[in-house]
């Protein structure tokens, strides 16, 4: 089941092509579990990088009522 995704730039992204999927699987010698494990590790790394790049003060909480931001 394919779904349309819109990236941050507002462009449609149909997701990876069959050729790209086959290339990832081939990179791991046909081992689907190894390919999934690597992709999940990449996603975790990207999420950790994102978390480090976001200002903690911005995310923590909004300013108290009556207090300047």
PyMOL Python script that loads the backbone (N, CA, C, O; Angstrom):
from pymol import cmd

cmd.read_pdbstr("""\
ATOM      1  N   UNK A   1       0.850  -1.164   0.000  1.00  0.00           N
ATOM      2  CA  UNK A   1       0.000   0.000   0.000  1.00  0.00           C
ATOM      3  C   UNK A   1       0.900   1.233   0.000  1.00  0.00           C
ATOM      4  O   UNK A   1       1.648   1.445   0.954  1.00  0.00           O
ATOM      5  N   UNK A   2       0.843   2.036  -1.033  1.00  0.00           N
ATOM      6  CA  UNK A   2       1.655   3.239  -1.145  1.00  0.00           C
ATOM      7  C   UNK A   2       0.839   4.445  -0.712  1.00  0.00           C
ATOM      8  O   UNK A   2      -0.372   4.497  -0.926  1.00  0.00           O
ATOM      9  N   UNK A   3       1.501   5.397  -0.112  1.00  0.00           N
ATOM     10  CA  UNK A   3       0.822   6.632   0.265  1.00  0.00           C
ATOM     11  C   UNK A   3       1.655   7.804  -0.214  1.00  0.00           C
ATOM     12  O   UNK A   3       2.880   7.721  -0.304  1.00  0.00           O
ATOM     13  N   UNK A   4       0.976   8.894  -0.520  1.00  0.00           N
ATOM     14  CA  UNK A   4       1.670  10.092  -0.949  1.00  0.00           C
ATOM     15  C   UNK A   4       2.139  10.845   0.284  1.00  0.00           C
ATOM     16  O   UNK A   4       1.401  10.978   1.260  1.00  0.00           O
ATOM     17  N   UNK A   5       3.356  11.330   0.233  1.00  0.00           N
ATOM     18  CA  UNK A   5       3.936  12.087   1.326  1.00  0.00           C
ATOM     19  C   UNK A   5       4.360  13.428   0.765  1.00  0.00           C
ATOM     20  O   UNK A   5       4.885  13.500  -0.346  1.00  0.00           O
ATOM     21  N   UNK A   6       4.138  14.486   1.520  1.00  0.00           N
ATOM     22  CA  UNK A   6       4.600  15.802   1.106  1.00  0.00           C
ATOM     23  C   UNK A   6       5.766  16.166   1.995  1.00  0.00           C
ATOM     24  O   UNK A   6       5.646  16.161   3.220  1.00  0.00           O
ATOM     25  N   UNK A   7       6.912  16.486   1.375  1.00  0.00           N
ATOM     26  CA  UNK A   7       8.092  16.820   2.167  1.00  0.00           C
ATOM     27  C   UNK A   7       7.996  18.258   2.669  1.00  0.00           C
ATOM     28  O   UNK A   7       7.057  18.981   2.334  1.00  0.00           O
ATOM     29  N   UNK A   8       8.973  18.664   3.474  1.00  0.00           N
ATOM     30  CA  UNK A   8       8.953  19.994   4.074  1.00  0.00           C
ATOM     31  C   UNK A   8       8.947  21.095   3.024  1.00  0.00           C
ATOM     32  O   UNK A   8       8.475  22.199   3.294  1.00  0.00           O
ATOM     33  N   UNK A   9       9.460  20.817   1.841  1.00  0.00           N
ATOM     34  CA  UNK A   9       9.475  21.800   0.771  1.00  0.00           C
ATOM     35  C   UNK A   9       8.168  21.867   0.011  1.00  0.00           C
ATOM     36  O   UNK A   9       8.039  22.659  -0.922  1.00  0.00           O
ATOM     37  N   UNK A  10       7.188  21.045   0.391  1.00  0.00           N
ATOM     38  CA  UNK A  10       5.888  21.066  -0.236  1.00  0.00           C
ATOM     39  C   UNK A  10       5.800  20.226  -1.504  1.00  0.00           C
ATOM     40  O   UNK A  10       4.796  20.283  -2.213  1.00  0.00           O
ATOM     41  N   UNK A  11       6.832  19.451  -1.796  1.00  0.00           N
ATOM     42  CA  UNK A  11       6.828  18.636  -2.994  1.00  0.00           C
ATOM     43  C   UNK A  11       6.335  17.234  -2.664  1.00  0.00           C
ATOM     44  O   UNK A  11       6.601  16.701  -1.587  1.00  0.00           O
ATOM     45  N   UNK A  12       5.607  16.645  -3.618  1.00  0.00           N
ATOM     46  CA  UNK A  12       5.130  15.276  -3.430  1.00  0.00           C
ATOM     47  C   UNK A  12       6.301  14.313  -3.475  1.00  0.00           C
ATOM     48  O   UNK A  12       7.208  14.458  -4.294  1.00  0.00           O
ATOM     49  N   UNK A  13       6.274  13.332  -2.589  1.00  0.00           N
ATOM     50  CA  UNK A  13       7.292  12.286  -2.561  1.00  0.00           C
ATOM     51  C   UNK A  13       6.549  10.966  -2.515  1.00  0.00           C
ATOM     52  O   UNK A  13       5.870  10.663  -1.534  1.00  0.00           O
ATOM     53  N   UNK A  14       6.672  10.188  -3.562  1.00  0.00           N
ATOM     54  CA  UNK A  14       5.964   8.911  -3.640  1.00  0.00           C
ATOM     55  C   UNK A  14       6.675   7.827  -2.838  1.00  0.00           C
ATOM     56  O   UNK A  14       6.233   6.678  -2.821  1.00  0.00           O
ATOM     57  N   UNK A  15       7.768   8.180  -2.179  1.00  0.00           N
ATOM     58  CA  UNK A  15       8.512   7.188  -1.418  1.00  0.00           C
ATOM     59  C   UNK A  15       9.551   6.512  -2.291  1.00  0.00           C
ATOM     60  O   UNK A  15       9.723   6.873  -3.456  1.00  0.00           O
ATOM     61  N   UNK A  16      10.237   5.542  -1.736  1.00  0.00           N
ATOM     62  CA  UNK A  16      11.289   4.865  -2.493  1.00  0.00           C
ATOM     63  C   UNK A  16      10.711   4.051  -3.654  1.00  0.00           C
ATOM     64  O   UNK A  16       9.609   3.510  -3.566  1.00  0.00           O
ATOM     65  N   UNK A  17      11.472   3.979  -4.729  1.00  0.00           N
ATOM     66  CA  UNK A  17      11.053   3.178  -5.881  1.00  0.00           C
ATOM     67  C   UNK A  17      11.405   1.715  -5.630  1.00  0.00           C
ATOM     68  O   UNK A  17      12.167   1.397  -4.717  1.00  0.00           O
ATOM     69  N   UNK A  18      10.854   0.849  -6.431  1.00  0.00           N
ATOM     70  CA  UNK A  18      11.176  -0.582  -6.322  1.00  0.00           C
ATOM     71  C   UNK A  18      12.667  -0.811  -6.542  1.00  0.00           C
ATOM     72  O   UNK A  18      13.268  -1.666  -5.891  1.00  0.00           O
ATOM     73  N   UNK A  19      13.260  -0.054  -7.452  1.00  0.00           N
ATOM     74  CA  UNK A  19      14.693  -0.190  -7.730  1.00  0.00           C
ATOM     75  C   UNK A  19      15.504   0.191  -6.496  1.00  0.00           C
ATOM     76  O   UNK A  19      16.476  -0.485  -6.160  1.00  0.00           O
ATOM     77  N   UNK A  20      15.106   1.282  -5.810  1.00  0.00           N
ATOM     78  CA  UNK A  20      15.815   1.696  -4.598  1.00  0.00           C
ATOM     79  C   UNK A  20      15.665   0.660  -3.491  1.00  0.00           C
ATOM     80  O   UNK A  20      16.622   0.375  -2.771  1.00  0.00           O
ATOM     81  N   UNK A  21      14.487   0.106  -3.356  1.00  0.00           N
ATOM     82  CA  UNK A  21      14.256  -0.932  -2.336  1.00  0.00           C
ATOM     83  C   UNK A  21      15.108  -2.160  -2.642  1.00  0.00           C
ATOM     84  O   UNK A  21      15.751  -2.717  -1.753  1.00  0.00           O
ATOM     85  N   UNK A  22      15.106  -2.575  -3.906  1.00  0.00           N
ATOM     86  CA  UNK A  22      15.924  -3.726  -4.307  1.00  0.00           C
ATOM     87  C   UNK A  22      17.399  -3.469  -4.046  1.00  0.00           C
ATOM     88  O   UNK A  22      18.124  -4.385  -3.660  1.00  0.00           O
ATOM     89  N   UNK A  23      17.860  -2.223  -4.252  1.00  0.00           N
ATOM     90  CA  UNK A  23      19.271  -1.888  -4.023  1.00  0.00           C
ATOM     91  C   UNK A  23      19.641  -2.019  -2.550  1.00  0.00           C
ATOM     92  O   UNK A  23      20.722  -2.506  -2.217  1.00  0.00           O
ATOM     93  N   UNK A  24      18.738  -1.580  -1.664  1.00  0.00           N
ATOM     94  CA  UNK A  24      19.007  -1.699  -0.225  1.00  0.00           C
ATOM     95  C   UNK A  24      19.081  -3.169   0.169  1.00  0.00           C
ATOM     96  O   UNK A  24      19.983  -3.577   0.900  1.00  0.00           O
ATOM     97  N   UNK A  25      18.136  -3.958  -0.315  1.00  0.00           N
ATOM     98  CA  UNK A  25      18.126  -5.392   0.015  1.00  0.00           C
ATOM     99  C   UNK A  25      19.391  -6.059  -0.524  1.00  0.00           C
ATOM    100  O   UNK A  25      20.002  -6.885   0.154  1.00  0.00           O
ATOM    101  N   UNK A  26      19.776  -5.697  -1.738  1.00  0.00           N
ATOM    102  CA  UNK A  26      20.988  -6.275  -2.338  1.00  0.00           C
ATOM    103  C   UNK A  26      22.237  -5.889  -1.552  1.00  0.00           C
ATOM    104  O   UNK A  26      23.172  -6.680  -1.430  1.00  0.00           O
ATOM    105  N   UNK A  27      22.247  -4.679  -1.024  1.00  0.00           N
ATOM    106  CA  UNK A  27      23.393  -4.214  -0.231  1.00  0.00           C
ATOM    107  C   UNK A  27      23.632  -5.122   0.977  1.00  0.00           C
ATOM    108  O   UNK A  27      24.759  -5.249   1.456  1.00  0.00           O
ATOM    109  N   UNK A  28      22.563  -5.746   1.461  1.00  0.00           N
ATOM    110  CA  UNK A  28      22.670  -6.639   2.615  1.00  0.00           C
ATOM    111  C   UNK A  28      22.563  -8.100   2.207  1.00  0.00           C
ATOM    112  O   UNK A  28      22.158  -8.949   3.001  1.00  0.00           O
ATOM    113  N   UNK A  29      22.927  -8.384   0.966  1.00  0.00           N
ATOM    114  CA  UNK A  29      22.977  -9.763   0.492  1.00  0.00           C
ATOM    115  C   UNK A  29      21.635 -10.469   0.521  1.00  0.00           C
ATOM    116  O   UNK A  29      21.579 -11.690   0.669  1.00  0.00           O
ATOM    117  N   UNK A  30      20.554  -9.715   0.383  1.00  0.00           N
ATOM    118  CA  UNK A  30      19.228 -10.318   0.383  1.00  0.00           C
ATOM    119  C   UNK A  30      18.656 -10.563   1.771  1.00  0.00           C
ATOM    120  O   UNK A  30      17.545 -11.077   1.899  1.00  0.00           O
ATOM    121  N   UNK A  31      19.398 -10.204   2.807  1.00  0.00           N
ATOM    122  CA  UNK A  31      18.943 -10.406   4.190  1.00  0.00           C
ATOM    123  C   UNK A  31      18.020  -9.249   4.595  1.00  0.00           C
ATOM    124  O   UNK A  31      18.489  -8.161   4.926  1.00  0.00           O
ATOM    125  N   UNK A  32      16.707  -9.497   4.564  1.00  0.00           N
ATOM    126  CA  UNK A  32      15.738  -8.445   4.875  1.00  0.00           C
ATOM    127  C   UNK A  32      15.863  -7.941   6.309  1.00  0.00           C
ATOM    128  O   UNK A  32      15.718  -6.746   6.568  1.00  0.00           O
ATOM    129  N   UNK A  33      16.130  -8.849   7.230  1.00  0.00           N
ATOM    130  CA  UNK A  33      16.258  -8.433   8.634  1.00  0.00           C
ATOM    131  C   UNK A  33      17.456  -7.513   8.824  1.00  0.00           C
ATOM    132  O   UNK A  33      17.377  -6.543   9.578  1.00  0.00           O
ATOM    133  N   UNK A  34      18.547  -7.801   8.160  1.00  0.00           N
ATOM    134  CA  UNK A  34      19.735  -6.943   8.265  1.00  0.00           C
ATOM    135  C   UNK A  34      19.455  -5.573   7.639  1.00  0.00           C
ATOM    136  O   UNK A  34      19.880  -4.551   8.177  1.00  0.00           O
ATOM    137  N   UNK A  35      18.747  -5.546   6.512  1.00  0.00           N
ATOM    138  CA  UNK A  35      18.403  -4.284   5.860  1.00  0.00           C
ATOM    139  C   UNK A  35      17.493  -3.449   6.762  1.00  0.00           C
ATOM    140  O   UNK A  35      17.707  -2.247   6.920  1.00  0.00           O
ATOM    141  N   UNK A  36      16.483  -4.084   7.349  1.00  0.00           N
ATOM    142  CA  UNK A  36      15.584  -3.370   8.262  1.00  0.00           C
ATOM    143  C   UNK A  36      16.322  -2.870   9.495  1.00  0.00           C
ATOM    144  O   UNK A  36      16.098  -1.747   9.948  1.00  0.00           O
ATOM    145  N   UNK A  37      17.201  -3.701  10.033  1.00  0.00           N
ATOM    146  CA  UNK A  37      17.965  -3.319  11.214  1.00  0.00           C
ATOM    147  C   UNK A  37      18.801  -2.068  10.920  1.00  0.00           C
ATOM    148  O   UNK A  37      18.847  -1.145  11.734  1.00  0.00           O
ATOM    149  N   UNK A  38      19.455  -2.041   9.766  1.00  0.00           N
ATOM    150  CA  UNK A  38      20.283  -0.894   9.390  1.00  0.00           C
ATOM    151  C   UNK A  38      19.425   0.355   9.176  1.00  0.00           C
ATOM    152  O   UNK A  38      19.797   1.444   9.614  1.00  0.00           O
ATOM    153  N   UNK A  39      18.296   0.206   8.514  1.00  0.00           N
ATOM    154  CA  UNK A  39      17.415   1.358   8.282  1.00  0.00           C
ATOM    155  C   UNK A  39      16.863   1.902   9.596  1.00  0.00           C
ATOM    156  O   UNK A  39      16.759   3.116   9.774  1.00  0.00           O
ATOM    157  N   UNK A  40      16.513   1.012  10.509  1.00  0.00           N
ATOM    158  CA  UNK A  40      15.999   1.454  11.807  1.00  0.00           C
ATOM    159  C   UNK A  40      17.087   2.157  12.613  1.00  0.00           C
ATOM    160  O   UNK A  40      16.807   3.125  13.319  1.00  0.00           O
ATOM    161  N   UNK A  41      18.321   1.680  12.513  1.00  0.00           N
ATOM    162  CA  UNK A  41      19.436   2.343  13.187  1.00  0.00           C
ATOM    163  C   UNK A  41      19.649   3.739  12.594  1.00  0.00           C
ATOM    164  O   UNK A  41      19.920   4.691  13.327  1.00  0.00           O
ATOM    165  N   UNK A  42      19.528   3.859  11.280  1.00  0.00           N
ATOM    166  CA  UNK A  42      19.657   5.167  10.631  1.00  0.00           C
ATOM    167  C   UNK A  42      18.570   6.123  11.105  1.00  0.00           C
ATOM    168  O   UNK A  42      18.846   7.294  11.364  1.00  0.00           O
ATOM    169  N   UNK A  43      17.341   5.638  11.220  1.00  0.00           N
ATOM    170  CA  UNK A  43      16.233   6.473  11.694  1.00  0.00           C
ATOM    171  C   UNK A  43      16.505   6.939  13.124  1.00  0.00           C
ATOM    172  O   UNK A  43      16.278   8.104  13.452  1.00  0.00           O
ATOM    173  N   UNK A  44      16.987   6.038  13.968  1.00  0.00           N
ATOM    174  CA  UNK A  44      17.302   6.391  15.357  1.00  0.00           C
ATOM    175  C   UNK A  44      18.386   7.475  15.398  1.00  0.00           C
ATOM    176  O   UNK A  44      18.293   8.425  16.175  1.00  0.00           O
ATOM    177  N   UNK A  45      19.420   7.323  14.551  1.00  0.00           N
ATOM    178  CA  UNK A  45      20.501   8.311  14.501  1.00  0.00           C
ATOM    179  C   UNK A  45      19.979   9.666  14.048  1.00  0.00           C
ATOM    180  O   UNK A  45      20.348  10.694  14.615  1.00  0.00           O
ATOM    181  N   UNK A  46      19.129   9.677  13.037  1.00  0.00           N
ATOM    182  CA  UNK A  46      18.550  10.941  12.568  1.00  0.00           C
ATOM    183  C   UNK A  46      17.717  11.605  13.665  1.00  0.00           C
ATOM    184  O   UNK A  46      17.780  12.822  13.839  1.00  0.00           O
ATOM    185  N   UNK A  47      16.938  10.814  14.403  1.00  0.00           N
ATOM    186  CA  UNK A  47      16.119  11.357  15.494  1.00  0.00           C
ATOM    187  C   UNK A  47      17.006  11.929  16.600  1.00  0.00           C
ATOM    188  O   UNK A  47      16.704  12.986  17.154  1.00  0.00           O
ATOM    189  N   UNK A  48      18.095  11.237  16.920  1.00  0.00           N
ATOM    190  CA  UNK A  48      19.019  11.737  17.948  1.00  0.00           C
ATOM    191  C   UNK A  48      19.677  13.030  17.488  1.00  0.00           C
ATOM    192  O   UNK A  48      19.837  13.957  18.281  1.00  0.00           O
ATOM    193  N   UNK A  49      20.062  13.104  16.213  1.00  0.00           N
ATOM    194  CA  UNK A  49      20.655  14.325  15.667  1.00  0.00           C
ATOM    195  C   UNK A  49      19.659  15.480  15.745  1.00  0.00           C
ATOM    196  O   UNK A  49      20.025  16.600  16.101  1.00  0.00           O
ATOM    197  N   UNK A  50      18.399  15.200  15.410  1.00  0.00           N
ATOM    198  CA  UNK A  50      17.355  16.217  15.484  1.00  0.00           C
ATOM    199  C   UNK A  50      17.193  16.712  16.919  1.00  0.00           C
ATOM    200  O   UNK A  50      17.085  17.914  17.161  1.00  0.00           O
ATOM    201  N   UNK A  51      17.179  15.781  17.861  1.00  0.00           N
ATOM    202  CA  UNK A  51      17.000  16.154  19.257  1.00  0.00           C
ATOM    203  C   UNK A  51      18.142  17.033  19.750  1.00  0.00           C
ATOM    204  O   UNK A  51      17.921  17.954  20.536  1.00  0.00           O
ATOM    205  N   UNK A  52      19.359  16.758  19.297  1.00  0.00           N
ATOM    206  CA  UNK A  52      20.503  17.574  19.702  1.00  0.00           C
ATOM    207  C   UNK A  52      20.461  18.959  19.062  1.00  0.00           C
ATOM    208  O   UNK A  52      20.987  19.917  19.629  1.00  0.00           O
ATOM    209  N   UNK A  53      19.852  19.072  17.908  1.00  0.00           N
ATOM    210  CA  UNK A  53      19.835  20.333  17.164  1.00  0.00           C
ATOM    211  C   UNK A  53      18.729  21.286  17.637  1.00  0.00           C
ATOM    212  O   UNK A  53      18.750  22.464  17.283  1.00  0.00           O
ATOM    213  N   UNK A  54      17.772  20.802  18.422  1.00  0.00           N
ATOM    214  CA  UNK A  54      16.646  21.630  18.856  1.00  0.00           C
ATOM    215  C   UNK A  54      16.983  22.282  20.184  1.00  0.00           C
ATOM    216  O   UNK A  54      17.475  21.630  21.106  1.00  0.00           O
ATOM    217  N   UNK A  55      16.713  23.573  20.270  1.00  0.00           N
ATOM    218  CA  UNK A  55      16.980  24.307  21.498  1.00  0.00           C
ATOM    219  C   UNK A  55      16.092  23.787  22.627  1.00  0.00           C
ATOM    220  O   UNK A  55      14.873  23.712  22.473  1.00  0.00           O
ATOM    221  N   UNK A  56      16.688  23.434  23.745  1.00  0.00           N
ATOM    222  CA  UNK A  56      15.929  22.937  24.902  1.00  0.00           C
ATOM    223  C   UNK A  56      15.025  24.024  25.468  1.00  0.00           C
ATOM    224  O   UNK A  56      13.915  23.722  25.905  1.00  0.00           O
ATOM    225  N   UNK A  57      15.464  25.277  25.474  1.00  0.00           N
ATOM    226  CA  UNK A  57      14.637  26.363  25.993  1.00  0.00           C
ATOM    227  C   UNK A  57      13.383  26.559  25.167  1.00  0.00           C
ATOM    228  O   UNK A  57      12.328  26.903  25.699  1.00  0.00           O
ATOM    229  N   UNK A  58      13.497  26.342  23.881  1.00  0.00           N
ATOM    230  CA  UNK A  58      12.345  26.499  22.992  1.00  0.00           C
ATOM    231  C   UNK A  58      11.341  25.379  23.206  1.00  0.00           C
ATOM    232  O   UNK A  58      10.134  25.614  23.153  1.00  0.00           O
ATOM    233  N   UNK A  59      11.813  24.187  23.441  1.00  0.00           N
ATOM    234  CA  UNK A  59      10.957  23.016  23.556  1.00  0.00           C
ATOM    235  C   UNK A  59      10.390  22.861  24.963  1.00  0.00           C
ATOM    236  O   UNK A  59       9.293  22.330  25.138  1.00  0.00           O
ATOM    237  N   UNK A  60      11.126  23.318  25.954  1.00  0.00           N
ATOM    238  CA  UNK A  60      10.787  23.046  27.342  1.00  0.00           C
ATOM    239  C   UNK A  60       9.367  23.460  27.704  1.00  0.00           C
ATOM    240  O   UNK A  60       8.570  22.606  28.092  1.00  0.00           O
ATOM    241  N   UNK A  61       9.026  24.727  27.593  1.00  0.00           N
ATOM    242  CA  UNK A  61       7.675  25.175  27.920  1.00  0.00           C
ATOM    243  C   UNK A  61       7.517  26.634  27.498  1.00  0.00           C
ATOM    244  O   UNK A  61       8.506  27.347  27.326  1.00  0.00           O
ATOM    245  N   UNK A  62       6.288  27.068  27.334  1.00  0.00           N
ATOM    246  CA  UNK A  62       6.058  28.473  26.983  1.00  0.00           C
ATOM    247  C   UNK A  62       6.306  29.346  28.211  1.00  0.00           C
ATOM    248  O   UNK A  62       6.257  28.852  29.338  1.00  0.00           O
ATOM    249  N   UNK A  63       6.576  30.647  28.006  1.00  0.00           N
ATOM    250  CA  UNK A  63       6.799  31.528  29.154  1.00  0.00           C
ATOM    251  C   UNK A  63       5.543  31.632  30.027  1.00  0.00           C
ATOM    252  O   UNK A  63       4.418  31.464  29.556  1.00  0.00           O
ATOM    253  N   UNK A  64       5.770  31.908  31.283  1.00  0.00           N
ATOM    254  CA  UNK A  64       4.658  32.064  32.231  1.00  0.00           C
ATOM    255  C   UNK A  64       3.802  33.264  31.835  1.00  0.00           C
ATOM    256  O   UNK A  64       4.320  34.220  31.258  1.00  0.00           O
ATOM    257  N   UNK A  65       2.498  33.235  32.133  1.00  0.00           N
ATOM    258  CA  UNK A  65       1.623  34.376  31.828  1.00  0.00           C
ATOM    259  C   UNK A  65       2.163  35.644  32.465  1.00  0.00           C
ATOM    260  O   UNK A  65       2.581  35.637  33.623  1.00  0.00           O
ATOM    261  N   UNK A  66       2.153  36.750  31.694  1.00  0.00           N
ATOM    262  CA  UNK A  66       2.610  38.025  32.216  1.00  0.00           C
ATOM    263  C   UNK A  66       4.110  38.194  32.143  1.00  0.00           C
ATOM    264  O   UNK A  66       4.628  39.241  32.531  1.00  0.00           O
ATOM    265  N   UNK A  67       4.815  37.201  31.660  1.00  0.00           N
ATOM    266  CA  UNK A  67       6.279  37.271  31.573  1.00  0.00           C
ATOM    267  C   UNK A  67       6.679  37.414  30.110  1.00  0.00           C
ATOM    268  O   UNK A  67       6.157  36.706  29.249  1.00  0.00           O
ATOM    269  N   UNK A  68       7.576  38.300  29.836  1.00  0.00           N
ATOM    270  CA  UNK A  68       8.014  38.518  28.452  1.00  0.00           C
ATOM    271  C   UNK A  68       8.748  37.288  27.943  1.00  0.00           C
ATOM    272  O   UNK A  68       9.460  36.617  28.691  1.00  0.00           O
ATOM    273  N   UNK A  69       8.564  37.003  26.661  1.00  0.00           N
ATOM    274  CA  UNK A  69       9.203  35.833  26.051  1.00  0.00           C
ATOM    275  C   UNK A  69      10.644  36.100  25.768  1.00  0.00           C
ATOM    276  O   UNK A  69      11.344  35.227  25.253  1.00  0.00           O
TER     277      UNK A  69
END
""", "prot")
cmd.dss("prot")
cmd.show_as("cartoon", "prot")
cmd.util.cbc("prot")
cmd.orient("prot")
